[in-house]
């Protein structure tokens, strides 16, 4: 007979101890998740641009001054402040700021944290929790550079450009479409992106301003309205206000132009010296040309890293024995700076990635697939990316020919595949 | 609590426990939807709903109002219902003098449902995501207890126990392996911890570093691998005895063995579905994790995903619900396998009466 049958009910094996074990089990599990995080979530805060601060060798008090000025000018992620000079609408920002919550039936606030912050980060520094898993990385708004827009290369996008990107998403990336959000919500989110961008640019200006201070300033920025608003804030915010005026002029393609002829002309330009698209997009248009460049967000990280490695090498070979006390102090300060910068790079940046020229055979155009979008991309290039502007070198009419050729590339007959079937990179090998 | 005392078996405790499981399943699904749509703060006050008594909030405003409000207020009403059903179950277990373990579990369920309600209220009043995480971890724990009560009061466990007893009287009886029981208890623990890890990802704090998030993701993926292996082990160990030709149990103990085999196979099926839903949930929540793969593994993303699409929300919510189903099925499996291995008893008759 097995012990199973001999054990009376309630004995050690089948009775109370079992009950106790359940209680112990539940208690342990309870302890596990309670101990996993009992602290109340701290209020959200903007993260300082530590890479720039360390690069500019700002002292702690200088970092604090920048943070104080920014707090006064822009408030916190939960309570944004708007100065009239920015032209931003506080009501829209309030809809996006703070934690996700409703104050009246059906009105949801905290839209940025609900939809955007997990990738773009609360500060808009592209250091949200999920950022490392994305390729391309999410956009860092702080330098104020945006790729897909209808304005001249160095200008800001219009509000409509931001709304279009939010509405359509960016095909070929992890940026989703927010088409299911209401127009009011998308409009408010576009405003919040501008707010974060202006804040980020102002922060950069403030940090760089220390470098130009006179000795009399004793390392402290003047806290006058003229300096803070006039010299730091306005250069960033005025560009946003002027974006509408710098829209790219789009001449209509001449009537009566034969499409086949236009594509042939576009092809000649694509491979020609004037447009020279083949340099990056490759002879085949598969995006297999020059591919070792970085965009404007990754390039500074690569350069800082290079500088860091060079400085480290220099420190290693420098003999300290014959140094004067002043030189030694300087040497130690340099060592500290190198250590701090490498720590900041580890924590505040992601591994740089090269920018890959677009494979034009896919038929996927990140900035939009309308012919007009392609015209904008070719005319003004892509700000922040190595794609140059054809403006000046190629006439508007010729740009339309290139647009027609680019649009025909996914369906180009190469003698093997059907004309109705897109040629994709995989099938080439 | 004396489990030796004779019991007045009744249909009601089991029936109420089943009602509780059903209500809790809907409640947890609503809770999962609340998190998916970030609707926890759709009603800023608690226990009232926009100033109304929770139970007196206009029905039309709830049913035809904003989707977020429908979810959050519905979650509260279901929570209150679950609380009342738990109270009824507790009373029934005492009235019909259920066994000690059942009564203890009913008491634990009652305490937990009150704690869970307070946590839900605190999450709203303090607007705190940490409490939301704890609230999300307590829910499945309560669900597990409700399932355990329903199983322990059911005939299923009794059948297993009786068959074992009957077969054990045979001279050629071979003591059942404890491997299915061990692995199913391990599976139950892993499935719960996996839900805890998942709750950290679901209630993502946007201010955490990418490095911390990476660890959380790897922990969840590691948990998924452990749950999969344990589910396979449980199923394999349950099925293995059916293929031992000399074993008398093959002929005599068919029903209890089949119960284990079916449950464990169902769990494996759920785990497979769960894996696919997990991949889908990631994509609809945070986009395709292209940075996770090497450059040469990149594929072409032709279309942008649509945030908050009904399909996307269904995938994410189903991932949570299936996770809870795996947990619930593991609880049943652990009880059945534990009974079969002689670890616990699910019937109410003293052994001596049979012997």
Interface residues (C-beta under 8 A of the other chain):
Chain A: X1 X2 X3 X4 X5 X6 X7 X8 X9 X10 X13 X14 X15 X16 X18 X19 X22 X23 X26 X29 X30 X32 X33 X34 X36 X37 X38 X39 X40 X41 X44 X45 X99 X100 X101 X102 X103 X105 X106 X108 X110 X113 X114 X115 X117 X118 X119 X121 X122 X127 X128 X129 X130 X131 X132 X133 X134 X135 X137 X168 X169 X170 X171 X172 X173 X174 X175 X176 X177 X178 X179 X180 X181 X347 X350 X359 X362 X363 X364 X424 X425
Chain B: X1 X2 X3 X4 X38 X40 X41 X42 X43 X44 X50 X61 X65 X66 X68 X69 X100 X101 X104 X105 X108 X126 X127 X128 X129 X130 X131 X133 X134 X137 X138 X141 X145 X164 X165 X168 X173 X175 X192 X193 X196 X200 X204 X205 X206 X207 X208 X209 X210 X211 X212 X213 X214 X217 X286 X287 X288 X289 X290 X291 X292 X293 X298 X300 X301 X302 X303 X304 X305 X306 X307 X308 X309 X342 X343 X344 X345 X350 X351 X352 X354 X355
